[in-house]
């Protein structure tokens, strides 16, 4: 919850997740990772506004809160309790191998920082444990991720196995990473991967004219109208393919071969994207104008999530010895030494 969703988020995560959640054989849990958001973003208004924008985006894109448990991470205190329990059994060496931490250490070395941990806060260092708690709290069997996130699911498996070894077999489910090789990864305006880090994104629900203006700014080569154009290295073509049917894609590829002008190609891209996005844009605007409705949906999702999380964390807590004394008291002598003798 640290930004406004863009086209890359839509085709890479939102659209496939919403479609998967429609499978009657699948129970889906989707959440707003606002505790993760404050790891790097220390701007309260950004977190607040982004939370509403992200929630409204998923709902506008077809997420059905009656079929999916859709909740805000910070509304589920059991997740943070499990996070601490898991922190107490996770080896520091495992966190040392996390990609984000290693990247921060490498950046410090490249910048000739004497302290390899310069600028590294504990949220960044230990966030894979919180991610593990997110996954394990609801007995996830499969976690849809991109290839760059597989490590986090593997860490979740390692941590869950450690807990089960210490406190009881199979109390925690060991999740599997689910990688969809066919999910589109969109290039941005400059041809690099679309990312807010590169400031090259196309926001998902900007007004139609602003969307068109953004698309007209996509970087293209200098080939003139009438000259055949390459599809493989064209960001414009790759974005079109992510929205189009196979027949539409084939026709667009033929237009490239026939030398379509870049301006005409960009207009065709705008029209194809807007045809899919326009109805959702209307729903998004309604939700943004009615934050109470978004909050109601999130609170209902939290109720559903906590109905599962509360009894489960009680079981996990008792396994580590955090128990109600009266429930486990047998009335027998314990042999525990006290200052006045032996009880």
N, C-alpha and C positions, 0 to 999 in steps of 0.2 A: 504494500500500500504506500508506494513512494512515487507515484507518477500517474499519468493518464494513459489508459490502454491505447495501443496503436494497431495497425493492420497486422504487424508481425505477431503480436500477442493473439490476435483473433484467429489467424490461420494455423498458428503453431501450437496453441494451447486451448483457447476457449472453444472454438468450433469442434475439434475432435473430442474434447471432454464432454461437451453438451450432448453430442451424438452418442458417445459411449454410455452416458447416464440414462439414455432412453432404452437401453437393453433391459428387458424385463428380468433377465437372469443376473443382473449386476446391482449391487447395493453401493451407491456412490456417496462419498463424503468429500465435499469441497468447501474450503474455508478461506477467509481473508487473513493473510499472514501479517497482522499488524504488529505483533511482538517482533517478528523478523524485520519489519519495516524500520523500527527505531534503532536497529543495529548501526545503520549508516546515516539515517536521516534524523536530525535533531531539530526539525522544524515542525512544531505541533500542528500548525494549520495545514501544512502539506500532508501530514499523516491523516488528519481529519477529512480534508477534501478528497484525498485520494481514496480513502475508505469508501466514501459514498460513490465516487465515480466508478471504482472497480466493481462494487456490488451492483450498481445500476447497469453496468456493462454486461455482466454475466446474465442478469435477469432479462435484459433487453435481447440478448442473443439466444434466448430460448431455454435457459435453465429453469426447470420446473421444481420449485421448492417443496412440492408435495411428494415428488418422486426421489429427490436428492436431499441429503442432510447438508444444508448450506448455512454456515455459521461464521461468526467472527472469532478468531483465535482467542482474543482477550476475554471473551465471554465464557471460556471454559477453564476455570481455575485448576481443574484436575490435570490439564496438560502441563501446567507449570509445576505442579507437585510431582508428576512423573518425571519431568525434566530434571528436578533436583535428585530424585532417587537414582536416576540413570547416571547423572553426573558423578555420584559417589562411587560408581563401579566402573567408570570409563577410564582407561589408561590415558595418561597425558600423551604418550607416544602416538596413539591413534589420532588425537587432535593435531599433533605436529604434522601429520601427513595430509591434512585437509587442503584441498586445492586453494581455497581463498587465503588461508594463513600462509601457505608456501609462496603464493604470489606476492603477498605483502612483504614477506621477508626478502624475497628476491628483489623487489622494488627498492627496499632500503639498501640492499647491497649495491645495486646499480647507481643509487644516489649517494654512495659513500657515507651512509649513516653508520656510526660506530655501533649503535644499539640496533640489533636485528629486529627487535620488537617495537621500534619507534612507531608511534601512532596506532599500534594494535591494541584495541580494547577487548575486554573479555567477551563481549557479545559476538564480535567477529570470530574470536578464537574458538568459542564453544558452541556456536550456533548449530553445528551438525548434531549435537545432542538434543537441542530443542526440536530440530527437524525429525530426529528419531522419535521423540515423544509424540509429535504430531502424528506420525505413522503408526506407532505401536498402540496408541490410546484407543484406536478403534479396530484393532485386529486386522489391519489391512493385509490382504493376500497379494494384491498387485498394486504397484505404484507407477503410473504413467510418467515417464521422465524422458528428457533428451539425453543424448550420450554423455554430455558434460555433467549430468547429475547422477549417473550410475553409482559413483563413489558414495554418495550419501545413503543410498539404499543398502549398499554393501556394509557401510558403517552401522546402519540400523540393525542389520542381521547380526553383526559381530556383538553389538551391545546387548541385543535381545538374548543371544546365546549365552553371554556372560551372566546375565540375570537369571536365566533358567538354570544354569549350572550351579549358581550360588543358592537359589531360593526355591527351586522346584521345577521339575520338567514340564515344559510346554505351557507355562503360565503366559508367556509372551509368544505371539505368532511371528515367525521369521518371514518377512515380506520378500517378494520378488520384484525386481525392476521390470517394467514393461516398456519397451522401446518400439515405437511405431516408425519403421524405416520410411514410411510414405508421407509422414507429416511434412508440410512445406516449411522451409526456412526462408523467409523473405529477405531480399536485399533492400537496403534503404535508398535514400535519395542519391547517395554518392556511390552506390554499388557495393559497399560493405554490408555486413549483416545489419539488418534494421535493429537499432538499439538506442535507447535514450542516452547511453554512455557516449555514443558517437554524435548525438544531436542530429540524426538523419532519419527520424521517424515520420510516418504519416499518421496523425491521430485518427482513431477509428470513427468518432462521431462528430467531427467538425461539420459545419454547414456545407451543403453541396458545393457552393461556389469556392469555399476555402479548400475543400478536397480537390477540386479541379485545379486550383492554383498550385497546390502541393505537387500534384501529379505532373503538371507542366514543368515543374522544376527538376524532374528526374534526370540525372546525368546520362547523356547519350553521346555517341561518337559524331564525327563530322560528315558522315555519308549523306549525300544530297538525295532529294526525291528522285526516284527512278533507279537508284543504285541498290542492288541486293544488300540485305542487312543480316547480320549474324544473330541467331536466336540464343545460342549457348552462353554468350558473354553479355547478354542484354538484361539488365535489371528490370527494364520495362516488361520484357517478354516473360521473365520468371514470375513477376507479380501477377501478370495476366493469367498465366497458367494455373496459379494457386486458386483463382476464382472461377475459371471457365470449365466447361465440359470438355471432354476429349475432342468432340467435333468442333467446338469453338476454338480450341487451342490449335487444331490442325489448320483451320481456316486462317487464323492469325499468323501461323508460321508461313503459310503460302503468301500472305500479304507481305511479310518480311522479304521473302524470296523475290517477290515482284517489285520491291523497292518502295513500299509505302513511306510517305513522308513522316518524319518523327512527330510533327504536330498532330497528324491524323491518327497515328498509333497511340499517342497519349490521350487523345479524345476518346478513342475506342476503349482504352483502359479505364478511363474515368467512368464512361457509361456502363461498362460491365460491373465495376465495383459498386457504383451507386445503385444499380438495380438490386443488388443483394443487400446493401447496407441501409437504404432509405427507410424501409419499414421498421427496422430495428432502431434507427436514429430517432424516429418519432416516439417509440416506446421509451427510449433512453431519456429524451427530453421530459417526458411525463414523470419519470422516476426522480430525476434531478429536481424537478419542481415540487416533489412530494417526498421529502426526506423521512417523514413519519411513516410512510408506507414501506420504505426500505428498512427502516429500523424495526418495524413490526415483523417483517419477513425474517430478519436476522435473529430477533428474539425468539421467534417460533423455532427457527433452526437450532438455536442454542438449547432450547428445551428438549428437543429431540436428541441432540448430541449428549447432553448431560444425563438423560435417562439411561444412556449406555455407559457413560464415563464414570458416574458417581459410584455405582456398585462395583465396577471393575477396579477403580483405583483403591477402593476399600480392600478388595482381595489382594491387590499388589502390595498395599501398605502393610497388611497383616503378615504377608509372607516375609517381609524384612524385619518384623518384630515390632512395628508400630501398632500396638493393639489396645483395645479397650480392656482395662485391668479386670473389671468385674466379669466380663464374659469368659476370661481365661483363668480366673481364680478357682483353685480346686479345694481350698480350705486346708491343705496339707502344709506342714513345715517346709520351708524352702532352703534352710541352711545358709541364708545370706547373713553375713556378719554385720552388726550395727555397733554404734558407739556404746551401747549399754549392754551388749552381750550378743547372743545369737538368736535370731528369729527363726 
